[in-house]
Amino acid sequence: MDPGGREIIEKVRAAIKDRAVWFALLYRSFQEALPAQEVERLSRKAIREFGRMKALKDPVDFSPRAWVEKHVEKGSSLVFDSEVEAGGGYALQRMKYCPLVEAWREMGCTEEEIKLFCDIAMEGDRGRAQAHGVGMKLRERIALGDPCCRLEIFENPSEGEGS
């Protein structure tokens, strides 16, 4: 990759990290006014709605293959240092870097906060999958100490249950 491309990736990562910090600070602030369970519920609801809104911008014939192809086409695979595979109604994204988790670690979030914030952030992908009627399962997560986030997308929505 050319040096200019690496610089752009670092700038996008920095922007994502800024938003991760914003989220964590908002979450902590809202806990001062609301019960923790309510802050979590409302956060999940909001991020899932973001995923639904994102799905509205996807093509009508969206599929697991289209999911990972879009990840590559828009450059997200470079930002998240991803490997992707697709075939036969199934697709896989292996993301080896997460600017969100990195930001939460840098700001001193506890391991429990990082795990929670990560799972809440994944509501966006869950909402997108649900809006398209596809299954999604998150089998590994960097926030849990795994070497990558392993996101699997299935044409059959029941294959993604429990994610």
C-alpha angles and dihedrals in degrees: 000000000000119000091249091056092051089050092053092049090052091050092051090047089051091051091050090048090053090055091048089055091047090052094049092048092048091047092051092046093050089053087064090063105029137041112271092243091055093049090051093046094049093044092052091047092051095047092046088053088053088056091050090050090049089052090057088066093052122094116272092243092055115164139170088267091051089050094060094036090056089048088057098039096054093047098249090124089064093046092050094035090238137180116201135195131182138180144125100016093315136095136181134202120192108191112192097183129044119190089193095058090042091054093048090051092048092052091051101252115168119251088251091053091048092051091048096045090048092051091048090049089054089062085083091063091041090053092048092050092047092049090054095043093240129130123246131188129182105207100172134021133194087217089064093050097264117141091243145002106258110201117184122192123195133190088223108069093207090064089066098053117128096032 
